[in-house]
Amino acid sequence: MMLSKTYNPREVEDKWYQYWLDKQFFKSTPDHREPYTIVIPPPNVTGVLHMGHMLNNTIQDVLIRRARMRGYNACWVPGTDHASIATEAKVVAMLKEKGINKKDITREEFLGYAWEWKEKYGGIILEQLKKIGASCDWDRTRFTMDADMSEAVIDTFVHLYNKGLIYRGVRMVNWDPQGKTAVSDEEVIYKEVNSKLYYVKYRIASEEENAERMSEDWITIATTRPETILGDTAVCVHPHDERYEHLIGKNVIIPFVNRVVPIIADTYIDKEFGTGALKVTPAHDINDYELGLKHNLQVIDTIDEDGKMSPAAQFYIGMDRFACRKQIAIDLEEKGFLVKTEEIKNKNGLSERTNAVIEPKLSVQWFVNMKELAKPALEVVLDGEVKLIPEKFTNTYRHWMENCKDWCISRQLWWGQRIPAWYNEDGQFVVAKTEAEAVEKFKIQNFKSNNLKQDEDVMDTWFSSWLWPISVFDPSVCKGVNQPSNEDLAYYYPTNDLVTAPEILFFWVARMIMAGKEFRGQVPFKNVYLTGIVRDKQGRKMSKSLGNSPDPIELIEKFGADGVRMGMLLAAPAGNDLPFDESYCEQGRNFANKIWNAFRLVKGWEVTENTAQTDNALAIEWFDARLNQVLVQLEEQFEQYRLSEALMSVYKLVWDDFCSWYLEWIKPPFGEPIDAKTYEATIGYFEKLLKILHPFMPFITEELWHELRERTEKECIIVANYPVANEVNTAIIADTNTIFELIAQIRTIRNTKQLSPKEVLPLAVKTADRSIYERFTHTITKLANTQAIVFVDEKVENAAGFIIDKDEFFVDLGNNIDVAAERERMLLELNYAKGFLKSVMAKLGNEKFVANANPEVVAAERKKQADAEGKIALLEQSIAQLS
């Protein structure tokens, strides 16, 4: 078969992905092998593939493919999340386009439209993941609102409620006026914005007339939200603020509404902010709410669920809160209450799902008491049972878990698992899995049980996805820790690695650990690999709104899936942000072409049994040692999840060692054949290189694997045995490194002097040990294009020279030598050597280092000292002779 000059991913990727599917290489069932399990962080059904997904799922695929090749029963479970807020917003928008208002249809009708939308659009992202080569067991694809998955969520709610860990109450929540639902603290994104600080004066009430007549005294407060003045029920100052001590216990009159409220004192107040006096609006600020509880203040809810002024505000009723802010500022100024305004920067909380500005709001909601669940979930991370990679996130995790608040799990939506609480006409309620069970519970408590209504709210999406590592295998065990597990859960749980983003460390990772401990008595995974954020050249997070995020599918069309995978991984150390640039993908595509061309070169050679090996045996011996050395490195790098370093190790092994050195070393003269022994060794090395490269670049490696030799239909690289390191011959590596440096120096001289590559150069060596150069004579003459080596006892006059360790080398260039330039070059080399020696001596002069370092490390530094001193002496002698 004739291979094209360049690698064409389009001809390869779809072909091999379908082949892997047809042969069921991704499929996993319990057997005698040790399992290796990953559950995918389920993307939202509303989502399409973005750069974060590309990074996350490429890393997972690398891990799962390598485990599969190492003989594990590799199982990667895919699926999607129903994403209550985001999906409901999509469906509402779809209905609006059809002229349908959600308020005008029933819950059942709305859910019908939602399921229809999900079936049409919900699987897009999973299909896109196939384009990057994700080797998930697609037969195991789950959706968080599958019937059995939803039943698991209901069971979980009932279990935790019966245990006293779920309760219903009025609390301050983050309200999304656009989504018309509460959202958790973790679903609020804070962004710095330009804002205004309004200085408003409140009149002090007269004591003489029982606070009914206003005095001529004023107190000025500073606020960024003047629209909430209408809900003020106190003014607070610091108890030790000399400016206001005399006012504590007096009353003020709230503008417009003329409400008489007290001036209270609390150490919570920051005396330096604004005027040091704070307006207290318990219904619309979490800190004010806490002050209200502490000081028994009235709560007046002046902003409704749509973000508009409510009847309780008395003024501006029905006006949007931000329009009200502008208008009330104008009115305050007209009436003489506004002292001044200042331009400031402050942070606004935005809903992660709708981007609406969050409104703190008192609401009746359902909560999970986190204290009991958080303690064991913290312990397993601190004692290393669950490892966070990189470890720097452990302190973040500890801070969150030690300070976590109760989890608001109710959402005012229709799309999701409905809360299993049932209410009678008197407002009494019970929690039960079904209405029939609820009726029985009402009867037991002697409550009315006719005309029961189920709670209208659904549960937070994270309340289903915290069960994910359990429920994907056996939803039934979510009833409680004593439930017997099925074969899948017993075999695959706990899973091995979780790959996810740091921003969901608390509200997904931590909660999965809580659920694992609560329902299985085990952690759900052993390692958590936390990826960084994909950013552009300017350091900005990639997003559609900024227009700085490329379409991953378009990148694949341009560079091929292997090229994009490599581009993502080259700059993706764990936990550190990825400064993405398309040039990385271009580098990946170039690498694929390099491998392709290396294959075309090797397969183009004629093979003969009669040709002698010359010194190809040395090349084989060296590359075997180098390959084993990299295999050892890869084992360590994968154990420490240094995947970008692992890829770079493979990249250098293929590009530098195999292509640039080994193939050039063994390549027969033009038109001549290569010996069969060298050829077979080379094909064997090519196979091993493809194997270690396969987890990173699955498509080109599978293609070339089948081109290298005849294979049976299931003899694919995806299930080939991953190479195992043998003993590393460090001596041959060290000797060869010296020879490569020698060849590189000669090539530099040739390039610097602009000599033809075909011009054979003389080479003289002054050395105390000729053995290494005699052994590699043929290699040097072939790769550096020199005459046979001449060994000398004295320096060769008027020759270009260089030093490696303590050996001197001379290339007689005749009239081509520039003595002044050569002297300048040697002086630069001498200065570098002196600087290097200075750094070594500083280390050896450090008594603490010498006393505490391993003896081998100190010995290595002393050898560096001796080598540097020898090189300096030789350079000084050579410079003196040139002069």
C-alpha positions, -999 to +999 in steps of 0.1 A: +000+000+000+013+035-010+013+059+020+007+096+014+036+119+020+018+135+050-005+121+076-042+127+069-062+124+101-095+124+083-087+091+066-078+075+099-099+088+129-135+078+121-123+045+107-104+034+138-130+047+163-157+028+146-135-003+145-128+000+183-165+002+189-173-027+166-148-049+184-161-037+218-126-028+230-142-001+253-166-025+269-160-037+305-176-064+326-165-078+359-139-106+356-108-120+372-086-089+364-080-060+387-103-032+377-093+003+368-123+026+370-130+063+361-164+079+362-167+109+339-176+143+355-210+143+338-213+174+314-246+192+314-271+181+288-272+217+277-235+217+269-213+215+238-177+206+238-154+234+250-117+236+258-121+226+294-139+195+283-111+188+258-085+190+285-104+170+311-115+142+289-081+139+271-065+133+305-091+107+314-086+089+281-048+089+285-052+072+319-078+047+308-060+037+276-027+031+295-045+011+322-062-010+295-028-017+279-013-026+313-038-055+317-064-038+339-101-043+333-105-006+323-139+009+328-147+045+319-183+053+327-198+082+306-230+102+312-247+136+314-261+157+341-297+171+339-286+206+350-319+218+364-314+256+362-296+256+328-319+231+311-351+248+324-338+281+311-333+265+277-367+250+276-384+282+287-366+301+260-376+274+234-413+277+245-411+315+243-401+312+207-432+291+201-454+317+219-459+295+250-455+309+285-444+285+312-471+299+335-498+290+311-491+252+310-491+225+336-460+209+352-466+177+332-469+196+299-436+214+307-418+182+315-430+167+283-413+196+264-382+193+286-378+156+278-383+163+241-356+189+243-332+166+261-337+138+236-329+162+207-300+181+222-288+163+253-265+138+236-245+163+215-216+166+238-211+128+242-210+125+204-184+152+203-163+134+229-160+105+205-143+129+181-113+133+205-111+095+209-127+091+243-127+054+249-157+053+273-179+022+278-208+038+259-231+009+269-229+022+304-239+057+296-261+072+324-282+103+328-289+117+362-326+117+356-328+081+344-356+064+363-334+043+386-310+073+391-339+095+401-352+069+425-318+068+441-320+106+447-354+102+463-342+073+485-312+095+496-335+124+506-357+101+526-328+084+543-311+116+553-344+132+565-351+102+586-316+105+600-322+141+609-297+155+584-323+172+562-346+199+575-369+226+562-367+262+574-366+299+566-330+310+558-312+337+538-304+322+503-289+333+471-319+340+449-316+340+411-343+364+398-339+352+363-340+315+370-365+322+399-348+298+422-324+296+451-288+286+442-260+274+464-230+295+475-208+275+451-231+285+422-224+322+427-196+337+408-182+370+421-170+396+396-155+430+402-176+458+387-177+496+387-202+508+412-213+537+433-212+544+470-242+565+481-239+586+512-274+591+526-283+610+558-310+597+582-326+622+607-323+614+644-357+610+660-366+634+689-365+617+723-387+644+739-417+635+719-414+598+720-396+597+686-425+612+667-409+646+660-377+648+640-347+666+655-321+686+636-295+659+641-285+635+613-265+603+609-250+595+575-247+560+562-229+548+530-245+521+508-241+506+474-278+495+473-300+525+481-331+506+467-330+485+499-334+516+522-371+510+520-365+477+540-342+491+567-350+482+602-320+496+621-287+515+618-257+499+633-224+515+646-194+501+663-198+502+702-164+519+706-167+545+677-163+578+695-183+596+667-215+576+675-213+564+711-238+591+721-263+579+696-265+543+706-300+535+718-316+564+700-338+561+669-336+573+633-363+580+607-359+560+574-364+583+544-396+580+524-412+554+545-407+574+578-401+542+597-387+547+632-358+523+637-331+519+665-294+527+664-277+495+676-241+487+683-221+457+672-184+449+668-192+435+633-191+471+620-160+482+601-153+517+614-132+525+584-157+517+557-179+546+545-190+566+574-187+538+600-225+536+602-243+508+585-280+505+574-294+472+584-317+454+559-323+419+573-343+407+543-316+415+517-282+409+530-268+378+547-247+398+572-277+421+580-298+390+584-274+377+611-274+411+628-312+410+626-314+376+644-289+388+670-307+420+678-343+408+672-350+432+643-380+433+621-376+417+586-393+436+556-390+418+522-390+447+497-378+428+466-399+400+451-388+368+433-386+386+399-361+412+413-388+439+414-399+461+443-426+444+463-457+460+479-438+459+512-415+486+498-444+510+497-427+530+469-416+520+434-438+489+435-432+467+404-401+486+394-369+465+386-344+468+415-317+484+393-341+509+378-352+516+413-316+522+424-312+550+398-346+565+406-343+565+443-309+582+441-325+610+421-354+613+446-331+612+476-311+641+461-342+661+454-354+657+490-320+666+505-311+631+518-282+624+494-250+638+507-227+626+479-217+596+457-184+580+451-172+558+422-159+525+436-152+490+426-170+462+444-179+425+437-212+414+424-225+379+429-237+364+396-256+332+391-234+307+375-263+294+354-281+325+342-255+353+348-282+372+367-271+393+397-279+374+429-304+388+453-300+377+489-335+367+500-353+351+529-370+319+517-385+287+530-361+260+517-348+225+524-313+221+538-287+194+545-270+197+578-233+195+567-215+193+600-219+155+605-212+147+568-182+170+564-161+156+593-153+121+578-149+136+543-122+159+557-104+132+576-100+109+545-082+137+526-060+147+555-049+111+562-042+105+525-069+079+519-081+103+491-052+121+475-056+156+459-032+162+430-015+186+433-013+186+471-016+224+473-054+220+471-055+201+504-054+234+524-082+248+503-102+217+509-096+218+546-107+255+548-139+247+530-148+217+550-141+233+583-163+263+574-190+247+553-225+260+557-257+239+555-265+230+519-296+245+504-309+217+482-343+229+471-347+246+438-379+264+426-380+246+393-399+218+375-370+200+358-354+177+383-362+152+410-392+165+430-388+168+467-406+138+484-425+159+509-463+159+511-485+186+527-521+184+540-546+213+541-533+224+575-498+228+562-485+197+581-461+176+561-443+143+560-414+130+539-421+098+520-410+081+488-446+079+474-479+094+481-492+061+494-464+060+520-472+096+529-508+088+535-498+060+559-474+084+578-502+110+581-525+084+596-499+072+621-496+108+633-533+113+633-531+141+607-555+147+579-544+127+549-569+138+522-561+163+493-523+158+498-500+180+477-464+172+469-438+199+474-434+219+442-396+223+444-370+200+429-336+191+444-303+207+436-286+190+406-256+184+428-278+163+451-280+137+423-244+140+410-229+136+445-242+099+442-226+095+407-197+071+415-222+048+434-254+053+414-239+046+380-232+011+392-260+004+417-286+032+425-304+009+450-276+012+476-283+049+481-311+038+505-284+034+532-250+019+540-264-015+549-279-022+515-262-051+497-245-041+465-247-058+431-218-073+412-209-041+393-206-020+424-188-047+444-162-050+416-157-014+403-162+006+436-143+025+448-131+039+415-095+048+410-090+083+396-113+113+393-102+140+369-120+173+374-116+211+378-106+228+411-136+251+410-159+221+418-136+207+445-161+215+473-196+213+458-190+181+438-157+163+449-162+168+486-199+159+484-191+127+466-167+118+493-195+125+519-220+104+500-194+076+496-188+075+533-225+078+542-239+052+518-210+028+513-187+034+542-159+038+516-144+067+497-156+069+461-121+072+445-085+071+455-070+100+436-084+134+424-065+149+396-073+187+395-068+203+361-060+239+355-081+265+337-076+269+299-066+305+293-057+325+262-024+343+255-035+373+276-042+350+306-080+353+303-102+323+310-115+310+277-152+316+273-178+321+246-188+355+260-152+368+255-150+352+220-115+339+229-123+302+229-117+282+197-142+255+187-126+222+197-143+204+167-128+230+143-094+225+159-097+187+153-107+194+117-076+216+113-050+197+133-064+162+138-075+147+171-041+135+179-026+169+173-051+187+195-048+161+223-010+166+223-014+204+221-037+203+252-014+181+272+019+198+264+010+228+285-012+211+311+005+204+344-019+193+371-035+222+390-018+249+369-036+269+343-030+261+307-019+291+286-034+276+254-022+286+219-030+269+186+007+266+180+007+237+205-018+219+183+003+227+153+033+212+171+011+181+177+002+178+140+039+182+131+048+155+155+023+132+139+038+139+105+073+133+119+062+098+131+045+092+097+076+101+078+098+080+101+076+051+093+077+058+055+115+059+058+118+026+076+093+008+054+111+021+023+143+003+031+152-029+012+161-057+036+188-083+030+202-112+050+237-109+036+246-074+046+269-070+077+257-049+106+287-026+106+283-009+140+245-010+140+248-033+170+260-002+190+230+018+179+206-010+189+224-014+222+221+024+229+185+028+218+175-002+239+190+014+269+175+048+262+141+032+257+143+014+290+154+046+307+124+065+294+101+036+305+114+040+340+108+078+338+073+073+325+064+050+354+074+076+379+057+104+360+024+086+357+025+076+394+029+113+402+003+124+375+029+145+357+012+138+324+026+167+305+061+157+315+054+121+305+043+132+270+074+154+267+095+124+276+079+103+248+081+133+224+119+136+230+124+099+228+107+097+194+118+130+178+153+133+192+165+098+201+147+077+175+143+099+145+173+123+148+199+099+161+189+062+158+175+062+123+203+084+110+228+061+127+215+028+111+203+043+078+220+025+049+238+045+022+214+056-006+203+028-027+218+001-005+198-024+017+198-027+054+206-060+073+176-080+085+188-081+121+189-043+123+156-039+105+138-063+128+152-046+158+140-012+144+105-025+137+104-038+173+114-004+186+089+013+164+062-010+179+072-001+214+073+036+207+038+034+192+026+016+224+039+042+248+026+069+225-009+053+221-025+067+252-016+102+241-022+099+203-045+069+198-054+073+161-020+075+143-006+048+165-033+024+157-029+031+119+008+026+119+005-004+142-014-022+115+010-010+087+041-023+105+030-059+105+002-082+095-023-083+124-054-104+132-087-084+135-084-081+173-047-077+175-049-039+179-026-015+197-055-004+220-052-038+238-015-045+232+007-050+262+023-018+275+061-021+274+078-029+307+112-015+315+142-038+317+175-030+334+190+003+320+225+001+306+236+035+319+272+030+306+262+029+269+240+059+274+268+079+290+293+069+263+268+077+235+260+111+250+297+120+247+297+109+211+266+128+203+280+159+218+312+154+197+291+150+165+270+181+174+301+202+180+315+192+146+282+200+129+282+234+146+317+241+133+305+231+098+274+253+100+294+283+114+320+281+087+293+274+061+310+243+049+292+218+027+277+188+045+295+166+018+329+180+027+348+154+047+366+170+077+397+158+095+393+151+132+421+148+158+416+138+194+438+144+224+427+120+251+441+098+278+416+070+269+411+062+233+387+033+238+354+051+235+364+069+203+378+037+188+346+019+196+325+046+180+348+055+151+323+044+124+295+063+141+315+095+142+327+093+106+292+085+094+272+110+113+297+139+114+312+131+080+348+131+091+379+113+081+392+085+103+401+098+138+437+107+144+449+105+180+475+132+190+495+140+220+498+178+214+474+205+203+468+208+166+478+244+156+454+266+137+425+242+141+390+248+153+388+231+187+365+222+215+366+203+248+343+176+261+350+166+297+389+165+297+393+155+261+403+180+233+392+178+197+406+195+167+391+201+132+418+213+108+401+238+086+432+250+068+426+286+056+390+285+069+401+291+105+395+326+119+419+328+149+403+359+164+368+344+162+380+310+176+397+328+205+365+348+212+345+316+212+369+300+237+368+330+260+330+328+261+332+290+269+359+298+296+336+324+312+307+300+313+329+273+328+341+297+355+305+307+363+295+271+365+324+263+389+315+293+411+279+279+415+293+244+424+317+258+449+290+279+465+270+247+471+300+228+484+309+257+506+275+254+523+282+233+554+245+226+559+242+212+524+274+190+527+262+177+561+226+169+552+227+159+515+230+123+504+267+112+500+260+104+463+247+140+457+278+155+474+301+132+453+283+143+421+290+179+430+327+172+437+329+155+403+314+186+387+340+207+404+369+185+391+355+184+356+350+222+355+385+228+369+400+205+343+380+222+315+391+257+326+428+246+326+425+232+291+407+263+278+432+287+293+460+267+278+443+266+243+436+304+245+473+310+254+485+289+224+461+308+200+474+341+213 
